[in-house]
Amino acid sequence: MADTSKPVYKLEIGDPAPDFTLIGTEGGAGRGKGYREYKLSEWRGKNVVLAFVPAAFTPV
C-alpha cells in the first residue's frame, strides 16, 4: 500500500513513484487492436520511461 502521509506533489528524489493506471494500446495503435490498462505497480523493480506524445498517431 502506498504511503499517503505525504502529498504526491511533495515527492523528493529517491521517493517511490505513486501507483497509477494508464490506458495504452496493445502494439497496434490505429489498426483496430485492443487497448489495455497498465499499472505502474506491474513494473515495480524495473526501469520505466514514460513518454507523453499528444496526437502521436493522428495525421498532421
mmCIF file of the N, C-alpha and C atoms, coordinates in Angstrom:
data_MODEL
# 
_entry.id   MODEL 
# 
loop_
_atom_site.group_PDB 
_atom_site.id 
_atom_site.type_symbol 
_atom_site.label_atom_id 
_atom_site.label_alt_id 
_atom_site.label_comp_id 
_atom_site.label_asym_id 
_atom_site.label_entity_id 
_atom_site.label_seq_id 
_atom_site.pdbx_PDB_ins_code 
_atom_site.Cartn_x 
_atom_site.Cartn_y 
_atom_site.Cartn_z 
_atom_site.occupancy 
_atom_site.B_iso_or_equiv 
_atom_site.pdbx_formal_charge 
_atom_site.auth_seq_id 
_atom_site.auth_comp_id 
_atom_site.auth_asym_id 
_atom_site.auth_atom_id 
_atom_site.pdbx_PDB_model_num 
ATOM 1   N N  . MET A 1 1  ? 0.847  -1.182 0.000   1.00 0.00 ? 1  MET A N  1 
ATOM 2   C CA . MET A 1 1  ? 0.000  0.000  0.000   1.00 0.00 ? 1  MET A CA 1 
ATOM 3   C C  . MET A 1 1  ? 0.889  1.240  0.000   1.00 0.00 ? 1  MET A C  1 
ATOM 4   N N  . ALA A 1 2  ? 0.532  2.205  -0.786  1.00 0.00 ? 2  ALA A N  1 
ATOM 5   C CA . ALA A 1 2  ? 1.314  3.433  -0.886  1.00 0.00 ? 2  ALA A CA 1 
ATOM 6   C C  . ALA A 1 2  ? 1.193  4.259  0.389   1.00 0.00 ? 2  ALA A C  1 
ATOM 7   N N  . ASP A 1 3  ? 2.272  4.948  0.709   1.00 0.00 ? 3  ASP A N  1 
ATOM 8   C CA . ASP A 1 3  ? 2.271  5.832  1.868   1.00 0.00 ? 3  ASP A CA 1 
ATOM 9   C C  . ASP A 1 3  ? 1.510  7.093  1.498   1.00 0.00 ? 3  ASP A C  1 
ATOM 10  N N  . THR A 1 4  ? 0.380  7.337  2.148   1.00 0.00 ? 4  THR A N  1 
ATOM 11  C CA . THR A 1 4  ? -0.447 8.506  1.833   1.00 0.00 ? 4  THR A CA 1 
ATOM 12  C C  . THR A 1 4  ? -0.207 9.667  2.790   1.00 0.00 ? 4  THR A C  1 
ATOM 13  N N  . SER A 1 5  ? 0.820  9.561  3.624   1.00 0.00 ? 5  SER A N  1 
ATOM 14  C CA . SER A 1 5  ? 1.078  10.638 4.579   1.00 0.00 ? 5  SER A CA 1 
ATOM 15  C C  . SER A 1 5  ? 1.694  11.865 3.906   1.00 0.00 ? 5  SER A C  1 
ATOM 16  N N  . LYS A 1 6  ? 2.265  11.694 2.729   1.00 0.00 ? 6  LYS A N  1 
ATOM 17  C CA . LYS A 1 6  ? 2.907  12.802 2.027   1.00 0.00 ? 6  LYS A CA 1 
ATOM 18  C C  . LYS A 1 6  ? 2.148  13.050 0.713   1.00 0.00 ? 6  LYS A C  1 
ATOM 19  N N  . PRO A 1 7  ? 1.706  14.288 0.458   1.00 0.00 ? 7  PRO A N  1 
ATOM 20  C CA . PRO A 1 7  ? 1.008  14.559 -0.807  1.00 0.00 ? 7  PRO A CA 1 
ATOM 21  C C  . PRO A 1 7  ? 1.902  14.236 -1.999  1.00 0.00 ? 7  PRO A C  1 
ATOM 22  N N  . VAL A 1 8  ? 1.309  13.857 -3.119  1.00 0.00 ? 8  VAL A N  1 
ATOM 23  C CA . VAL A 1 8  ? 2.057  13.465 -4.308  1.00 0.00 ? 8  VAL A CA 1 
ATOM 24  C C  . VAL A 1 8  ? 3.005  14.568 -4.767  1.00 0.00 ? 8  VAL A C  1 
ATOM 25  N N  . TYR A 1 9  ? 2.572  15.818 -4.701  1.00 0.00 ? 9  TYR A N  1 
ATOM 26  C CA . TYR A 1 9  ? 3.406  16.909 -5.183  1.00 0.00 ? 9  TYR A CA 1 
ATOM 27  C C  . TYR A 1 9  ? 4.595  17.194 -4.269  1.00 0.00 ? 9  TYR A C  1 
ATOM 28  N N  . LYS A 1 10 ? 4.720  16.496 -3.173  1.00 0.00 ? 10 LYS A N  1 
ATOM 29  C CA . LYS A 1 10 ? 5.836  16.683 -2.255  1.00 0.00 ? 10 LYS A CA 1 
ATOM 30  C C  . LYS A 1 10 ? 6.875  15.566 -2.400  1.00 0.00 ? 10 LYS A C  1 
ATOM 31  N N  . LEU A 1 11 ? 6.895  14.881 -3.535  1.00 0.00 ? 11 LEU A N  1 
ATOM 32  C CA . LEU A 1 11 ? 7.865  13.819 -3.746  1.00 0.00 ? 11 LEU A CA 1 
ATOM 33  C C  . LEU A 1 11 ? 9.279  14.396 -3.786  1.00 0.00 ? 11 LEU A C  1 
ATOM 34  N N  . GLU A 1 12 ? 10.205 13.631 -3.287  1.00 0.00 ? 12 GLU A N  1 
ATOM 35  C CA . GLU A 1 12 ? 11.605 14.026 -3.304  1.00 0.00 ? 12 GLU A CA 1 
ATOM 36  C C  . GLU A 1 12 ? 12.402 12.970 -4.049  1.00 0.00 ? 12 GLU A C  1 
ATOM 37  N N  . ILE A 1 13 ? 13.610 13.312 -4.444  1.00 0.00 ? 13 ILE A N  1 
ATOM 38  C CA . ILE A 1 13 ? 14.475 12.364 -5.136  1.00 0.00 ? 13 ILE A CA 1 
ATOM 39  C C  . ILE A 1 13 ? 14.637 11.124 -4.267  1.00 0.00 ? 13 ILE A C  1 
ATOM 40  N N  . GLY A 1 14 ? 14.421 9.971  -4.874  1.00 0.00 ? 14 GLY A N  1 
ATOM 41  C CA . GLY A 1 14 ? 14.547 8.709  -4.151  1.00 0.00 ? 14 GLY A CA 1 
ATOM 42  C C  . GLY A 1 14 ? 13.233 8.168  -3.624  1.00 0.00 ? 14 GLY A C  1 
ATOM 43  N N  . ASP A 1 15 ? 12.177 9.002  -3.593  1.00 0.00 ? 15 ASP A N  1 
ATOM 44  C CA . ASP A 1 15 ? 10.856 8.528  -3.163  1.00 0.00 ? 15 ASP A CA 1 
ATOM 45  C C  . ASP A 1 15 ? 10.278 7.617  -4.238  1.00 0.00 ? 15 ASP A C  1 
ATOM 46  N N  . PRO A 1 16 ? 9.561  6.581  -3.840  1.00 0.00 ? 16 PRO A N  1 
ATOM 47  C CA . PRO A 1 16 ? 8.903  5.744  -4.849  1.00 0.00 ? 16 PRO A CA 1 
ATOM 48  C C  . PRO A 1 16 ? 7.762  6.517  -5.520  1.00 0.00 ? 16 PRO A C  1 
ATOM 49  N N  . ALA A 1 17 ? 7.582  6.275  -6.796  1.00 0.00 ? 17 ALA A N  1 
ATOM 50  C CA . ALA A 1 17 ? 6.501  6.936  -7.525  1.00 0.00 ? 17 ALA A CA 1 
ATOM 51  C C  . ALA A 1 17 ? 5.164  6.387  -7.052  1.00 0.00 ? 17 ALA A C  1 
ATOM 52  N N  . PRO A 1 18 ? 4.152  7.229  -6.947  1.00 0.00 ? 18 PRO A N  1 
ATOM 53  C CA . PRO A 1 18 ? 2.826  6.732  -6.568  1.00 0.00 ? 18 PRO A CA 1 
ATOM 54  C C  . PRO A 1 18 ? 2.261  5.845  -7.681  1.00 0.00 ? 18 PRO A C  1 
ATOM 55  N N  . ASP A 1 19 ? 1.489  4.853  -7.295  1.00 0.00 ? 19 ASP A N  1 
ATOM 56  C CA . ASP A 1 19 ? 0.907  3.951  -8.278  1.00 0.00 ? 19 ASP A CA 1 
ATOM 57  C C  . ASP A 1 19 ? -0.189 4.678  -9.058  1.00 0.00 ? 19 ASP A C  1 
ATOM 58  N N  . PHE A 1 20 ? -0.262 4.409  -10.349 1.00 0.00 ? 20 PHE A N  1 
ATOM 59  C CA . PHE A 1 20 ? -1.311 4.970  -11.189 1.00 0.00 ? 20 PHE A CA 1 
ATOM 60  C C  . PHE A 1 20 ? -1.569 4.020  -12.344 1.00 0.00 ? 20 PHE A C  1 
ATOM 61  N N  . THR A 1 21 ? -2.667 4.242  -13.047 1.00 0.00 ? 21 THR A N  1 
ATOM 62  C CA . THR A 1 21 ? -3.057 3.404  -14.175 1.00 0.00 ? 21 THR A CA 1 
ATOM 63  C C  . THR A 1 21 ? -3.196 4.276  -15.417 1.00 0.00 ? 21 THR A C  1 
ATOM 64  N N  . LEU A 1 22 ? -2.663 3.786  -16.537 1.00 0.00 ? 22 LEU A N  1 
ATOM 65  C CA . LEU A 1 22 ? -2.790 4.454  -17.827 1.00 0.00 ? 22 LEU A CA 1 
ATOM 66  C C  . LEU A 1 22 ? -3.392 3.474  -18.825 1.00 0.00 ? 22 LEU A C  1 
ATOM 67  N N  . ILE A 1 23 ? -4.115 3.984  -19.803 1.00 0.00 ? 23 ILE A N  1 
ATOM 68  C CA . ILE A 1 23 ? -4.654 3.149  -20.861 1.00 0.00 ? 23 ILE A CA 1 
ATOM 69  C C  . ILE A 1 23 ? -3.730 3.265  -22.065 1.00 0.00 ? 23 ILE A C  1 
ATOM 70  N N  . GLY A 1 24 ? -3.340 2.132  -22.606 1.00 0.00 ? 24 GLY A N  1 
ATOM 71  C CA . GLY A 1 24 ? -2.449 2.110  -23.760 1.00 0.00 ? 24 GLY A CA 1 
ATOM 72  C C  . GLY A 1 24 ? -2.910 1.083  -24.774 1.00 0.00 ? 24 GLY A C  1 
ATOM 73  N N  . THR A 1 25 ? -2.261 1.098  -25.921 1.00 0.00 ? 25 THR A N  1 
ATOM 74  C CA . THR A 1 25 ? -2.616 0.149  -26.971 1.00 0.00 ? 25 THR A CA 1 
ATOM 75  C C  . THR A 1 25 ? -1.783 -1.111 -26.825 1.00 0.00 ? 25 THR A C  1 
ATOM 76  N N  . GLU A 1 26 ? -2.234 -2.176 -27.438 1.00 0.00 ? 26 GLU A N  1 
ATOM 77  C CA . GLU A 1 26 ? -1.541 -3.460 -27.401 1.00 0.00 ? 26 GLU A CA 1 
ATOM 78  C C  . GLU A 1 26 ? -0.603 -3.606 -28.591 1.00 0.00 ? 26 GLU A C  1 
ATOM 79  N N  . GLY A 1 27 ? 0.089  -2.558 -28.966 1.00 0.00 ? 27 GLY A N  1 
ATOM 80  C CA . GLY A 1 27 ? 1.045  -2.632 -30.055 1.00 0.00 ? 27 GLY A CA 1 
ATOM 81  C C  . GLY A 1 27 ? 0.433  -2.447 -31.441 1.00 0.00 ? 27 GLY A C  1 
ATOM 82  N N  . GLY A 1 28 ? -0.840 -2.170 -31.537 1.00 0.00 ? 28 GLY A N  1 
ATOM 83  C CA . GLY A 1 28 ? -1.483 -1.995 -32.833 1.00 0.00 ? 28 GLY A CA 1 
ATOM 84  C C  . GLY A 1 28 ? -2.207 -0.679 -32.927 1.00 0.00 ? 28 GLY A C  1 
ATOM 85  N N  . ALA A 1 29 ? -1.585 0.366  -32.486 1.00 0.00 ? 29 ALA A N  1 
ATOM 86  C CA . ALA A 1 29 ? -2.231 1.678  -32.467 1.00 0.00 ? 29 ALA A CA 1 
ATOM 87  C C  . ALA A 1 29 ? -2.717 2.065  -33.851 1.00 0.00 ? 29 ALA A C  1 
ATOM 88  N N  . GLY A 1 30 ? -3.968 2.452  -33.947 1.00 0.00 ? 30 GLY A N  1 
ATOM 89  C CA . GLY A 1 30 ? -4.537 2.885  -35.206 1.00 0.00 ? 30 GLY A CA 1 
ATOM 90  C C  . GLY A 1 30 ? -4.935 1.750  -36.132 1.00 0.00 ? 30 GLY A C  1 
ATOM 91  N N  . ARG A 1 31 ? -4.751 0.515  -35.693 1.00 0.00 ? 31 ARG A N  1 
ATOM 92  C CA . ARG A 1 31 ? -5.069 -0.631 -36.541 1.00 0.00 ? 31 ARG A CA 1 
ATOM 93  C C  . ARG A 1 31 ? -6.243 -1.437 -35.994 1.00 0.00 ? 31 ARG A C  1 
ATOM 94  N N  . GLY A 1 32 ? -7.011 -0.838 -35.096 1.00 0.00 ? 32 GLY A N  1 
ATOM 95  C CA . GLY A 1 32 ? -8.178 -1.511 -34.558 1.00 0.00 ? 32 GLY A CA 1 
ATOM 96  C C  . GLY A 1 32 ? -7.866 -2.572 -33.518 1.00 0.00 ? 32 GLY A C  1 
ATOM 97  N N  . LYS A 1 33 ? -6.643 -2.601 -33.029 1.00 0.00 ? 33 LYS A N  1 
ATOM 98  C CA . LYS A 1 33 ? -6.279 -3.583 -31.999 1.00 0.00 ? 33 LYS A CA 1 
ATOM 99  C C  . LYS A 1 33 ? -6.796 -3.088 -30.654 1.00 0.00 ? 33 LYS A C  1 
ATOM 100 N N  . GLY A 1 34 ? -6.773 -3.970 -29.681 1.00 0.00 ? 34 GLY A N  1 
ATOM 101 C CA . GLY A 1 34 ? -7.323 -3.651 -28.373 1.00 0.00 ? 34 GLY A CA 1 
ATOM 102 C C  . GLY A 1 34 ? -6.482 -2.699 -27.537 1.00 0.00 ? 34 GLY A C  1 
ATOM 103 N N  . TYR A 1 35 ? -7.099 -2.257 -26.484 1.00 0.00 ? 35 TYR A N  1 
ATOM 104 C CA . TYR A 1 35 ? -6.440 -1.407 -25.503 1.00 0.00 ? 35 TYR A CA 1 
ATOM 105 C C  . TYR A 1 35 ? -6.296 -2.185 -24.220 1.00 0.00 ? 35 TYR A C  1 
ATOM 106 N N  . ARG A 1 36 ? -5.387 -1.758 -23.371 1.00 0.00 ? 36 ARG A N  1 
ATOM 107 C CA . ARG A 1 36 ? -5.274 -2.387 -22.066 1.00 0.00 ? 36 ARG A CA 1 
ATOM 108 C C  . ARG A 1 36 ? -4.832 -1.351 -21.049 1.00 0.00 ? 36 ARG A C  1 
ATOM 109 N N  . GLU A 1 37 ? -5.095 -1.651 -19.786 1.00 0.00 ? 37 GLU A N  1 
ATOM 110 C CA . GLU A 1 37 ? -4.652 -0.770 -18.705 1.00 0.00 ? 37 GLU A CA 1 
ATOM 111 C C  . GLU A 1 37 ? -3.283 -1.225 -18.228 1.00 0.00 ? 37 GLU A C  1 
ATOM 112 N N  . TYR A 1 38 ? -2.410 -0.269 -18.014 1.00 0.00 ? 38 TYR A N  1 
ATOM 113 C CA . TYR A 1 38 ? -1.082 -0.532 -17.478 1.00 0.00 ? 38 TYR A CA 1 
ATOM 114 C C  . TYR A 1 38 ? -0.996 0.121  -16.111 1.00 0.00 ? 38 TYR A C  1 
ATOM 115 N N  . LYS A 1 39 ? -0.646 -0.644 -15.093 1.00 0.00 ? 39 LYS A N  1 
ATOM 116 C CA . LYS A 1 39 ? -0.458 -0.104 -13.754 1.00 0.00 ? 39 LYS A CA 1 
ATOM 117 C C  . LYS A 1 39 ? 1.042  0.010  -13.491 1.00 0.00 ? 39 LYS A C  1 
ATOM 118 N N  . LEU A 1 40 ? 1.451  1.103  -12.901 1.00 0.00 ? 40 LEU A N  1 
ATOM 119 C CA . LEU A 1 40 ? 2.861  1.281  -12.597 1.00 0.00 ? 40 LEU A CA 1 
ATOM 120 C C  . LEU A 1 40 ? 3.367  0.164  -11.682 1.00 0.00 ? 40 LEU A C  1 
ATOM 121 N N  . SER A 1 41 ? 2.520  -0.296 -10.779 1.00 0.00 ? 41 SER A N  1 
ATOM 122 C CA . SER A 1 41 ? 2.948  -1.335 -9.836  1.00 0.00 ? 41 SER A CA 1 
ATOM 123 C C  . SER A 1 41 ? 3.306  -2.651 -10.543 1.00 0.00 ? 41 SER A C  1 
ATOM 124 N N  . GLU A 1 42 ? 2.792  -2.884 -11.767 1.00 0.00 ? 42 GLU A N  1 
ATOM 125 C CA . GLU A 1 42 ? 3.159  -4.081 -12.532 1.00 0.00 ? 42 GLU A CA 1 
ATOM 126 C C  . GLU A 1 42 ? 4.635  -4.070 -12.895 1.00 0.00 ? 42 GLU A C  1 
ATOM 127 N N  . TRP A 1 43 ? 5.216  -2.906 -12.946 1.00 0.00 ? 43 TRP A N  1 
ATOM 128 C CA . TRP A 1 43 ? 6.600  -2.748 -13.394 1.00 0.00 ? 43 TRP A CA 1 
ATOM 129 C C  . TRP A 1 43 ? 7.565  -2.456 -12.241 1.00 0.00 ? 43 TRP A C  1 
ATOM 130 N N  . ARG A 1 44 ? 7.082  -2.577 -11.012 1.00 0.00 ? 44 ARG A N  1 
ATOM 131 C CA . ARG A 1 44 ? 7.919  -2.287 -9.839  1.00 0.00 ? 44 ARG A CA 1 
ATOM 132 C C  . ARG A 1 44 ? 9.206  -3.096 -9.904  1.00 0.00 ? 44 ARG A C  1 
ATOM 133 N N  . GLY A 1 45 ? 10.339 -2.439 -9.679  1.00 0.00 ? 45 GLY A N  1 
ATOM 134 C CA . GLY A 1 45 ? 11.638 -3.091 -9.696  1.00 0.00 ? 45 GLY A CA 1 
ATOM 135 C C  . GLY A 1 45 ? 12.311 -3.088 -11.057 1.00 0.00 ? 45 GLY A C  1 
ATOM 136 N N  . LYS A 1 46 ? 11.615 -2.570 -12.084 1.00 0.00 ? 46 LYS A N  1 
ATOM 137 C CA . LYS A 1 46 ? 12.184 -2.487 -13.423 1.00 0.00 ? 46 LYS A CA 1 
ATOM 138 C C  . LYS A 1 46 ? 12.325 -1.022 -13.804 1.00 0.00 ? 46 LYS A C  1 
ATOM 139 N N  . ASN A 1 47 ? 13.184 -0.741 -14.757 1.00 0.00 ? 47 ASN A N  1 
ATOM 140 C CA . ASN A 1 47 ? 13.314 0.626  -15.245 1.00 0.00 ? 47 ASN A CA 1 
ATOM 141 C C  . ASN A 1 47 ? 12.112 0.962  -16.120 1.00 0.00 ? 47 ASN A C  1 
ATOM 142 N N  . VAL A 1 48 ? 11.519 2.131  -15.898 1.00 0.00 ? 48 VAL A N  1 
ATOM 143 C CA . VAL A 1 48 ? 10.334 2.558  -16.637 1.00 0.00 ? 48 VAL A CA 1 
ATOM 144 C C  . VAL A 1 48 ? 10.565 3.969  -17.161 1.00 0.00 ? 48 VAL A C  1 
ATOM 145 N N  . VAL A 1 49 ? 10.259 4.183  -18.429 1.00 0.00 ? 49 VAL A N  1 
ATOM 146 C CA . VAL A 1 49 ? 10.309 5.518  -19.026 1.00 0.00 ? 49 VAL A CA 1 
ATOM 147 C C  . VAL A 1 49 ? 8.914  5.822  -19.554 1.00 0.00 ? 49 VAL A C  1 
ATOM 148 N N  . LEU A 1 50 ? 8.354  6.943  -19.140 1.00 0.00 ? 50 LEU A N  1 
ATOM 149 C CA . LEU A 1 50 ? 7.039  7.369  -19.619 1.00 0.00 ? 50 LEU A CA 1 
ATOM 150 C C  . LEU A 1 50 ? 7.229  8.490  -20.627 1.00 0.00 ? 50 LEU A C  1 
ATOM 151 N N  . ALA A 1 51 ? 6.585  8.344  -21.777 1.00 0.00 ? 51 ALA A N  1 
ATOM 152 C CA . ALA A 1 51 ? 6.652  9.389  -22.799 1.00 0.00 ? 51 ALA A CA 1 
ATOM 153 C C  . ALA A 1 51 ? 5.222  9.752  -23.177 1.00 0.00 ? 51 ALA A C  1 
ATOM 154 N N  . PHE A 1 52 ? 4.909  11.022 -23.116 1.00 0.00 ? 52 PHE A N  1 
ATOM 155 C CA . PHE A 1 52 ? 3.588  11.512 -23.471 1.00 0.00 ? 52 PHE A CA 1 
ATOM 156 C C  . PHE A 1 52 ? 3.723  12.324 -24.760 1.00 0.00 ? 52 PHE A C  1 
ATOM 157 N N  . VAL A 1 53 ? 3.125  11.818 -25.818 1.00 0.00 ? 53 VAL A N  1 
ATOM 158 C CA . VAL A 1 53 ? 3.196  12.483 -27.103 1.00 0.00 ? 53 VAL A CA 1 
ATOM 159 C C  . VAL A 1 53 ? 1.776  12.775 -27.559 1.00 0.00 ? 53 VAL A C  1 
ATOM 160 N N  . PRO A 1 54 ? 1.345  14.028 -27.478 1.00 0.00 ? 54 PRO A N  1 
ATOM 161 C CA . PRO A 1 54 ? -0.034 14.348 -27.875 1.00 0.00 ? 54 PRO A CA 1 
ATOM 162 C C  . PRO A 1 54 ? -0.243 14.083 -29.364 1.00 0.00 ? 54 PRO A C  1 
ATOM 163 N N  . ALA A 1 55 ? -1.339 13.453 -29.659 1.00 0.00 ? 55 ALA A N  1 
ATOM 164 C CA . ALA A 1 55 ? -1.743 13.186 -31.047 1.00 0.00 ? 55 ALA A CA 1 
ATOM 165 C C  . ALA A 1 55 ? -0.672 12.425 -31.815 1.00 0.00 ? 55 ALA A C  1 
ATOM 166 N N  . ALA A 1 56 ? -0.006 11.466 -31.171 1.00 0.00 ? 56 ALA A N  1 
ATOM 167 C CA . ALA A 1 56 ? 1.109  10.767 -31.787 1.00 0.00 ? 56 ALA A CA 1 
ATOM 168 C C  . ALA A 1 56 ? 0.691  9.971  -33.017 1.00 0.00 ? 56 ALA A C  1 
ATOM 169 N N  . PHE A 1 57 ? -0.516 9.458  -33.037 1.00 0.00 ? 57 PHE A N  1 
ATOM 170 C CA . PHE A 1 57 ? -0.916 8.597  -34.141 1.00 0.00 ? 57 PHE A CA 1 
ATOM 171 C C  . PHE A 1 57 ? -2.013 9.218  -35.000 1.00 0.00 ? 57 PHE A C  1 
ATOM 172 N N  . THR A 1 58 ? -2.034 10.537 -35.061 1.00 0.00 ? 58 THR A N  1 
ATOM 173 C CA . THR A 1 58 ? -3.022 11.223 -35.892 1.00 0.00 ? 58 THR A CA 1 
ATOM 174 C C  . THR A 1 58 ? -2.296 11.911 -37.040 1.00 0.00 ? 58 THR A C  1 
ATOM 175 N N  . PRO A 1 59 ? -2.900 11.952 -38.204 1.00 0.00 ? 59 PRO A N  1 
ATOM 176 C CA . PRO A 1 59 ? -2.248 12.644 -39.324 1.00 0.00 ? 59 PRO A CA 1 
ATOM 177 C C  . PRO A 1 59 ? -2.187 14.151 -39.071 1.00 0.00 ? 59 PRO A C  1 
ATOM 178 N N  . VAL A 1 60 ? -1.150 14.761 -39.509 1.00 0.00 ? 60 VAL A N  1 
ATOM 179 C CA . VAL A 1 60 ? -0.969 16.205 -39.308 1.00 0.00 ? 60 VAL A CA 1 
ATOM 180 C C  . VAL A 1 60 ? -1.201 16.929 -40.601 1.00 0.00 ? 60 VAL A C  1 
# 
